[in-house]
Amino acid sequence: MKRANILNLKISSQRIDKVYNIRNNPEHTLGKGSFGIVIKAEDKLTGQIRAIKIIKKAQLEQIDADLTLLSNEFNIMIQMDHPNIIRLYEVFEDQRYFYFVMEYMNGRSLYDYLVSGNYELTELSIREIFYQLMKGLQYLHKNGIAHRDIKPENIMFVNNKSNHIKIIDFGVSKYFFSPEDPKKEITLRTQAGSLYYISPEIIEGAYDCRCDIWSAGVILYSLFAGSPPFYDDDPHVVVKKVKNIEYAFKEDVWSNVSPQVIDLIKHMLTKRDIRYSADNVLEHEWMKMNLESKKYVIDVNRLKKFFLKKSLSRYILEMITASGSETDNSVLGELFVQIDEDGDGLISREDLIEGIKSHFSIVDQELIDLIKTTYQSEQRLNYNNFLTCVNSVKNYSNLEKRIEKAFHLIDRKQTGKITGADLRAAFKKMKLEEKKDEKFWDDLIKEIDTTGKGYLDLEDFTNMMKFYIN
């Protein structure tokens, strides 16, 4: 078997240079690693900016890379759908390279911010950042994933104008329970992580997802003190301090910090058996002190339009949303994690209705009835579903181009025609497929195809979506 195929990833059928402007020069280079480089690239159709990880196949051969780890990283990432987790869009391949197309963030890492000369955060700002980190970890842990390398370098600000952060780099992430049997927990044993943030049980060689809680506790301590609690120039001393859980709150800075912060850190930097879970951290008193309930603004009539339009157009909006950038949705991402109280990345129909009532101050029976008609009582909505129905699409730049992009994503064979089978295949590839039979997708086409030709062309497709363009 060729090593080029051993990653076992779903590869796009298109050539990447047909979709993105690839410029491999210093100006567009975002970073370098052992497997390759990360560059900034532009979608030729929509103008959206992406970060593309380019991995040279020959380099994998040369260093005898563990392709299982590499495959594991991106198979985990492609499943993620959360406002505080970096998004992987698609994977391309040619004879020489793999290309992993990811969300582009133009902010710096938390590490870069901490070591900069102008580091200054209030306690409320620290809590805002830490809350997002914990919501991201809660989501990972509820889905059976341990990140295993939580550190400031792996926390990125979406941009430099806000405190919106995302967890990145899933290179050593691992499932800690079997996806086939969630009740079967897997004990992790491989040493992973970074020295100042590594937990005692990782050093001992038997651990689970609570290693991430330890690392988050180290980060919380560092955000106040300016340095990790187990810092020392000698790595052997660091290991000894970590194993013995030797740290203190002696610096003057702690006299100006709420005592609840110190209490929370103590519950995180402790033995695994009594350490807080992500749920416990988010329920802690400090996480809820002096919180103001934010109000969000939305046009209720636009929201109703989403539910009144034909079914296929709603599915296409879901695809457009899945191909969007977090800069489009950062405010609604903040709202989603508040509605998703248990942190599993899914909300119920009733959660959505209650969230609209409380956060938008909207009580509209017609809207509530429309939501109940569209979604079943037992149906669970993920982040992308939520964004699709709640986001006013006027916030999307170049919507016409994004609609055309959606058409080409579905028309994988580039025939200029879309059938029910094409719809089903495209939504399955993008992890958006519902458990529907072939007739369901064919009927979506028939709903728009009033001439009976059996397919939609770009003009049909665009006319259908013009309902949303104004």
C-alpha positions as CSV (number, residue, x, y, z in Angstrom):
1,M,0.0,0.0,0.0
2,K,1.3,3.5,-0.8
3,R,1.9,5.7,2.1
4,A,0.1,8.4,0.3
5,N,-3.2,6.6,0.9
6,I,-2.5,5.4,4.5
7,L,-4.0,8.6,6.1
8,N,-7.5,7.2,5.2
9,L,-9.0,10.7,4.9
10,K,-11.9,11.9,2.7
11,I,-10.0,13.8,0.0
12,S,-11.6,16.5,-2.2
13,S,-12.0,15.4,-5.8
14,Q,-10.9,18.9,-7.0
15,R,-7.4,20.2,-7.5
16,I,-6.6,22.7,-4.8
17,D,-5.2,25.3,-7.2
18,K,-8.6,25.4,-8.9
19,V,-10.2,26.4,-5.6
20,Y,-7.5,28.5,-3.7
21,N,-4.8,30.9,-4.6
22,I,-1.7,29.2,-3.2
23,R,1.3,31.4,-2.7
24,N,4.2,29.7,-1.0
25,N,6.3,32.7,0.0
26,P,7.4,34.3,3.3
27,E,4.6,37.0,3.1
28,H,1.9,34.3,3.2
29,T,3.7,31.8,5.6
30,L,1.9,31.6,8.9
31,G,4.1,28.9,10.5
32,K,6.4,25.9,10.0
33,G,6.5,22.5,11.6
34,S,8.2,19.1,11.3
35,F,5.7,17.9,8.7
36,G,5.5,21.1,6.6
37,I,4.3,24.7,6.5
38,V,1.0,26.6,7.1
39,I,0.2,29.3,4.6
40,K,-2.5,31.9,4.2
41,A,-4.6,31.4,1.0
42,E,-7.7,32.9,-0.6
43,D,-10.8,31.2,-1.9
44,K,-10.9,32.1,-5.6
45,L,-14.6,32.4,-5.7
46,T,-15.6,34.0,-2.4
47,G,-12.4,35.8,-1.4
48,Q,-12.5,34.1,2.0
49,I,-9.1,33.6,3.7
50,R,-8.1,30.2,4.9
51,A,-5.0,28.7,6.6
52,I,-3.7,25.7,4.7
53,K,-1.4,23.2,6.2
54,I,0.8,21.8,3.4
55,I,2.4,18.4,4.2
56,K,5.1,17.0,1.9
57,K,4.7,13.3,1.4
58,A,8.4,12.8,0.8
59,Q,9.1,14.4,4.2
60,L,6.7,11.9,5.9
61,E,8.8,9.1,4.3
62,Q,12.1,10.7,5.2
63,I,11.4,11.1,8.9
64,D,9.3,7.9,9.1
65,A,6.4,9.9,10.5
66,D,3.7,8.2,12.6
67,L,0.9,8.6,10.1
68,T,-1.6,7.2,12.6
69,L,-1.0,10.3,14.7
70,L,-1.4,12.6,11.7
71,S,-4.5,10.8,10.5
72,N,-5.9,10.9,14.1
73,E,-5.4,14.6,14.4
74,F,-7.4,15.5,11.3
75,N,-10.1,12.9,11.8
76,I,-10.7,14.4,15.2
77,M,-10.7,18.0,13.8
78,I,-13.2,17.2,11.0
79,Q,-15.7,16.1,13.6
80,M,-15.5,19.3,15.6
81,D,-18.3,21.9,15.5
82,H,-17.9,24.4,18.3
83,P,-17.2,28.2,18.5
84,N,-14.1,27.6,20.7
85,I,-12.5,24.9,18.5
86,I,-10.6,25.6,15.3
87,R,-12.4,24.3,12.2
88,L,-11.1,22.0,9.5
89,Y,-13.0,22.5,6.2
90,E,-11.6,20.0,3.8
91,V,-8.5,18.0,2.6
92,F,-6.9,18.0,-0.8
93,E,-4.1,15.8,-2.2
94,D,-1.8,15.7,-5.2
95,Q,1.2,13.6,-6.1
96,R,3.5,15.5,-3.7
97,Y,1.4,17.0,-1.0
98,F,-1.5,16.8,1.4
99,Y,-3.4,20.1,2.0
100,F,-5.5,20.6,5.1
101,V,-7.7,23.7,4.7
102,M,-8.5,25.2,8.1
103,E,-10.0,28.3,9.6
104,Y,-7.8,31.4,9.4
105,M,-7.4,33.5,12.5
106,N,-5.5,36.8,12.4
107,G,-5.1,37.2,16.1
108,R,-2.1,36.1,18.1
109,S,-1.7,33.2,20.5
110,L,-2.3,33.6,24.2
111,Y,1.4,32.9,24.7
112,D,2.4,35.8,22.4
113,Y,0.1,38.0,24.4
114,L,1.5,36.9,27.7
115,V,5.1,37.6,26.7
116,S,4.4,40.9,25.0
117,G,5.4,44.1,26.7
118,N,1.8,45.3,26.9
119,Y,0.2,42.4,28.8
120,E,-2.6,43.7,30.9
121,L,-5.8,41.9,31.7
122,T,-8.5,42.6,34.2
123,E,-10.0,39.8,36.3
124,L,-13.2,40.0,34.2
125,S,-11.2,39.7,31.0
126,I,-9.3,36.7,32.3
127,R,-12.6,35.1,33.2
128,E,-14.0,35.8,29.7
129,I,-11.0,34.0,28.1
130,F,-10.9,31.2,30.7
131,Y,-14.7,30.6,30.3
132,Q,-14.2,30.0,26.6
133,L,-11.3,27.7,27.2
134,M,-13.4,25.6,29.6
135,K,-16.4,25.5,27.3
136,G,-14.1,24.2,24.5
137,L,-12.7,21.6,26.9
138,Q,-16.2,20.7,28.2
139,Y,-17.2,20.0,24.6
140,L,-14.2,17.9,23.8
141,H,-14.6,15.8,27.0
142,K,-18.3,15.3,26.4
143,N,-17.3,13.9,23.0
144,G,-14.7,11.6,24.4
145,I,-11.6,13.6,23.4
146,A,-8.6,14.6,25.5
147,H,-6.6,17.4,24.0
148,R,-3.4,16.5,26.0
149,D,-1.5,19.7,25.1
150,I,-3.4,22.6,26.5
151,K,-1.0,25.5,26.8
152,P,-1.0,29.3,25.9
153,E,0.6,28.5,22.5
154,N,-2.4,26.4,21.6
155,I,-5.0,29.1,22.4
156,M,-5.5,31.6,19.6
157,F,-7.4,34.9,19.5
158,V,-9.7,35.0,16.4
159,N,-8.6,38.6,15.9
160,N,-6.8,41.3,17.8
161,K,-10.0,43.3,18.5
162,S,-11.7,40.9,20.8
163,N,-11.1,38.2,23.5
164,H,-12.7,35.5,21.3
165,I,-10.4,32.5,21.5
166,K,-10.2,29.0,20.0
167,I,-8.3,25.9,20.9
168,I,-5.9,24.7,18.2
169,D,-3.3,21.9,17.5
170,F,-4.8,18.5,17.9
171,G,-1.6,16.7,17.1
172,V,-1.5,14.6,20.2
173,S,-5.3,14.5,21.0
174,K,-6.8,11.2,21.7
175,Y,-10.2,9.5,22.3
176,F,-10.4,8.4,26.0
177,F,-13.4,6.3,25.4
178,S,-14.3,4.0,22.5
179,P,-16.5,5.8,19.9
180,E,-18.1,2.4,19.4
181,D,-18.8,1.9,23.1
182,P,-19.0,5.2,25.1
183,K,-19.2,3.2,28.3
184,K,-15.8,1.7,27.7
185,E,-13.2,4.1,29.0
186,I,-9.7,3.9,27.7
187,T,-6.8,4.6,30.0
188,L,-4.3,6.9,28.2
189,R,-0.6,6.0,28.8
190,T,1.5,7.8,26.2
191,Q,3.4,10.8,27.7
192,A,2.2,13.9,25.9
193,G,2.0,17.7,26.6
194,S,4.4,20.5,27.5
195,L,6.6,20.6,30.6
196,Y,5.1,23.4,32.6
197,Y,1.5,22.3,31.8
198,I,1.8,18.6,32.1
199,S,-0.2,16.8,34.9
200,P,1.3,14.5,37.5
201,E,-0.6,11.4,36.2
202,I,0.8,11.9,32.7
203,I,4.3,11.7,34.2
204,E,3.2,8.5,36.0
205,G,1.8,7.1,32.7
206,A,-1.9,6.5,33.4
207,Y,-4.5,9.3,32.9
208,D,-7.7,10.5,31.3
209,C,-9.2,13.8,30.1
210,R,-8.7,15.4,33.5
211,C,-5.1,16.1,32.4
212,D,-6.6,19.0,30.4
213,I,-8.2,20.4,33.6
214,W,-4.8,20.5,35.2
215,S,-3.3,22.3,32.2
216,A,-6.2,24.8,32.2
217,G,-5.6,25.4,35.9
218,V,-1.9,26.2,35.2
219,I,-3.0,28.7,32.5
220,L,-5.5,30.3,34.9
221,Y,-2.7,30.7,37.5
222,S,-0.4,32.1,34.9
223,L,-2.9,34.7,33.6
224,F,-2.8,36.3,37.1
225,A,0.8,35.6,38.2
226,G,2.5,36.1,34.8
227,S,4.4,32.7,35.1
228,P,3.4,29.1,35.6
229,P,3.0,27.8,39.2
230,F,5.7,25.1,38.7
231,Y,8.3,27.3,37.0
232,D,12.0,26.5,37.4
233,D,15.0,26.7,35.0
234,D,15.8,23.1,35.8
235,P,13.3,20.7,34.1
236,H,14.0,18.0,36.7
237,V,12.9,20.4,39.4
238,V,9.8,21.2,37.4
239,V,8.9,17.5,37.2
240,K,9.5,17.1,40.9
241,K,7.2,20.1,41.7
242,V,4.5,18.8,39.5
243,K,4.6,15.2,40.9
244,N,4.5,16.6,44.4
245,I,2.0,19.3,43.5
246,E,4.2,22.0,45.0
247,Y,3.0,25.5,44.3
248,A,1.9,28.6,46.3
249,F,0.2,31.9,46.1
250,K,3.0,34.1,47.5
251,E,3.2,36.8,44.9
252,D,1.7,40.2,45.8
253,V,-0.7,39.9,42.8
254,W,-2.8,37.4,44.7
255,S,-3.7,39.9,47.4
256,N,-5.7,41.8,44.7
257,V,-7.5,38.7,43.3
258,S,-10.9,37.4,44.4
259,P,-10.4,34.6,46.9
260,Q,-12.8,32.5,44.7
261,V,-10.1,32.4,42.0
262,I,-7.6,30.8,44.4
263,D,-10.2,28.3,45.5
264,L,-10.9,27.3,41.9
265,I,-7.2,26.9,41.1
266,K,-6.8,24.7,44.1
267,H,-9.6,22.4,42.9
268,M,-7.9,22.2,39.5
269,L,-4.3,21.7,40.5
270,T,-4.8,18.8,42.8
271,K,-4.8,14.9,42.6
272,R,-6.8,13.5,39.7
273,D,-9.3,11.6,41.8
274,I,-10.5,14.8,43.5
275,R,-9.8,17.2,40.6
276,Y,-12.7,19.2,39.2
277,S,-14.3,18.2,35.9
278,A,-15.1,20.8,33.2
279,D,-18.7,20.8,34.5
280,N,-17.5,21.5,38.0
281,V,-15.2,24.3,36.9
282,L,-18.1,26.0,35.0
283,E,-20.4,25.7,38.0
284,H,-17.8,27.2,40.4
285,E,-18.8,30.5,42.2
286,W,-16.1,32.6,40.5
287,M,-17.4,31.7,37.0
288,K,-20.8,33.2,37.9
289,M,-19.9,36.3,39.9
290,N,-21.0,39.7,38.7
291,L,-22.1,38.4,35.3
292,E,-24.3,40.7,33.3
293,S,-26.9,39.0,31.0
294,K,-26.1,40.2,27.5
295,K,-28.8,41.0,25.0
296,Y,-28.5,40.3,21.3
297,V,-30.3,41.9,18.4
298,I,-31.9,40.1,15.6
299,D,-34.7,40.9,13.1
300,V,-37.6,38.6,14.0
301,N,-39.0,38.9,10.5
302,R,-35.8,37.7,8.9
303,L,-35.7,34.8,11.3
304,K,-39.2,33.9,10.3
305,K,-38.1,34.0,6.6
306,F,-35.7,31.2,7.3
307,F,-38.5,28.9,8.4
308,L,-41.0,29.9,5.8
309,K,-38.7,29.2,2.8
310,K,-38.6,25.9,0.9
311,S,-36.7,23.1,2.5
312,L,-33.8,22.9,0.0
313,S,-32.9,26.6,0.5
314,R,-32.5,25.9,4.3
315,Y,-30.2,23.0,3.6
316,I,-28.1,25.2,1.3
317,L,-27.8,27.9,3.9
318,E,-26.5,25.2,6.2
319,M,-23.8,24.4,3.7
320,I,-23.0,28.1,3.3
321,T,-22.7,28.4,7.1
322,A,-20.5,25.4,7.4
323,S,-18.2,27.0,4.8
324,G,-18.1,30.3,6.7
325,S,-15.5,31.8,8.9
326,E,-15.7,32.4,12.6
327,T,-15.3,36.1,12.1
328,D,-18.8,35.9,10.6
329,N,-20.2,34.3,13.7
330,S,-18.2,35.2,16.8
331,V,-21.1,36.9,18.6
332,L,-23.5,34.1,18.0
333,G,-20.8,31.6,19.0
334,E,-20.8,33.3,22.4
335,L,-24.5,32.9,22.6
336,F,-24.5,29.3,21.6
337,V,-22.2,28.2,24.4
338,Q,-24.5,30.0,26.9
339,I,-27.6,28.1,25.6
340,D,-25.6,24.8,25.5
341,E,-25.4,24.5,29.2
342,D,-24.2,20.9,29.4
343,G,-21.5,21.6,26.8
344,D,-22.0,18.6,24.5
345,G,-22.4,20.8,21.5
346,L,-26.1,20.0,21.0
347,I,-29.2,21.9,22.0
348,S,-32.9,20.9,21.9
349,R,-35.7,22.6,20.0
350,E,-36.9,23.9,23.4
351,D,-33.4,25.2,24.2
352,L,-33.5,27.2,21.0
353,I,-36.9,28.7,21.7
354,E,-35.9,29.6,25.3
355,G,-32.6,31.1,24.1
356,I,-34.4,33.3,21.6
357,K,-36.8,34.5,24.3
358,S,-34.2,35.2,26.9
359,H,-31.2,36.5,24.8
360,F,-33.1,38.3,22.1
361,S,-36.1,39.4,24.2
362,I,-38.4,38.0,21.6
363,V,-41.8,36.4,22.5
364,D,-43.5,35.7,19.2
365,Q,-45.9,32.8,19.0
366,E,-45.8,32.6,15.2
367,L,-42.0,32.2,15.3
368,I,-42.3,29.6,18.1
369,D,-44.9,27.6,16.0
370,L,-42.6,27.8,13.0
371,I,-39.6,26.4,15.0
372,K,-41.8,23.6,16.3
373,T,-43.0,22.7,12.8
374,T,-39.4,22.7,11.4
375,Y,-37.7,20.7,14.2
376,Q,-38.9,17.6,15.9
377,S,-39.2,17.6,19.7
378,E,-36.5,14.9,20.0
379,Q,-34.2,16.6,17.4
380,R,-30.9,17.9,18.6
381,L,-29.3,20.9,16.9
382,N,-25.5,21.4,16.6
383,Y,-23.6,24.6,16.4
384,N,-23.9,24.8,12.6
385,N,-27.7,24.1,12.7
386,F,-28.0,26.9,15.3
387,L,-26.0,29.4,13.2
388,T,-27.9,28.6,10.1
389,C,-31.3,29.4,11.5
390,V,-30.4,32.3,13.8
391,N,-27.8,34.2,11.8
392,S,-29.2,36.9,9.6
393,V,-27.5,36.1,6.3
394,K,-27.2,39.8,5.5
395,N,-24.1,39.6,7.8
396,Y,-22.4,37.4,5.2
397,S,-20.2,39.3,2.8
398,N,-20.6,38.3,-0.9
399,L,-23.6,36.1,-0.3
400,E,-24.1,35.7,-4.1
401,K,-20.6,34.3,-4.4
402,R,-21.1,32.0,-1.4
403,I,-24.3,30.6,-3.1
404,E,-22.3,29.9,-6.2
405,K,-19.6,28.3,-4.1
406,A,-22.2,26.0,-2.5
407,F,-23.4,25.0,-6.0
408,H,-19.9,24.0,-7.0
409,L,-19.4,22.1,-3.7
410,I,-22.5,20.0,-4.6
411,D,-21.6,19.7,-8.3
412,R,-18.5,17.7,-7.6
413,K,-18.4,16.2,-11.1
414,Q,-18.6,19.7,-12.6
415,T,-21.5,18.9,-14.9
416,G,-23.4,22.1,-14.2
417,K,-26.3,20.0,-12.9
418,I,-27.3,19.0,-9.4
419,T,-29.4,15.9,-8.7
420,G,-30.7,14.4,-5.5
421,A,-27.8,12.0,-5.4
422,D,-25.4,14.9,-5.7
423,L,-27.1,16.6,-2.7
424,R,-26.8,13.5,-0.6
425,A,-23.2,13.0,-1.4
426,A,-22.2,16.6,-0.8
427,F,-23.9,16.8,2.6
428,K,-22.5,13.5,3.7
429,K,-19.0,14.7,2.8
430,M,-19.4,17.9,4.8
431,K,-20.8,15.9,7.8
432,L,-24.2,17.6,7.3
433,E,-26.2,14.7,6.1
434,E,-29.3,13.7,8.0
435,K,-30.4,10.1,8.0
436,K,-32.7,10.4,5.0
437,D,-33.2,8.0,2.1
438,E,-32.7,8.8,-1.6
439,K,-36.3,9.8,-2.2
440,F,-36.0,12.6,0.4
441,W,-33.1,14.2,-1.6
442,D,-34.9,13.7,-4.9
443,D,-38.0,15.3,-3.5
444,L,-36.0,18.4,-2.5
445,I,-34.9,18.8,-6.2
446,K,-38.5,18.3,-7.4
447,E,-39.7,21.0,-5.0
448,I,-37.7,23.5,-7.1
449,D,-37.6,21.7,-10.5
450,T,-41.0,22.7,-11.7
451,T,-40.1,21.8,-15.4
452,G,-39.5,18.1,-14.5
453,K,-36.0,17.9,-16.0
454,G,-34.7,16.0,-12.9
455,Y,-31.9,18.4,-11.9
456,L,-31.1,22.0,-11.0
457,D,-28.7,24.2,-12.9
458,L,-26.9,27.3,-11.4
459,E,-29.7,29.6,-12.5
460,D,-32.3,27.5,-10.8
461,F,-30.1,27.3,-7.7
462,T,-29.5,31.1,-7.6
463,N,-33.1,32.0,-8.2
464,M,-34.1,29.8,-5.3
465,M,-31.6,31.5,-3.0
466,K,-32.5,35.1,-4.1
467,F,-35.1,35.0,-1.4
468,Y,-32.3,35.7,1.0
469,I,-30.5,38.4,-1.0
470,N,-31.6,42.0,-0.5
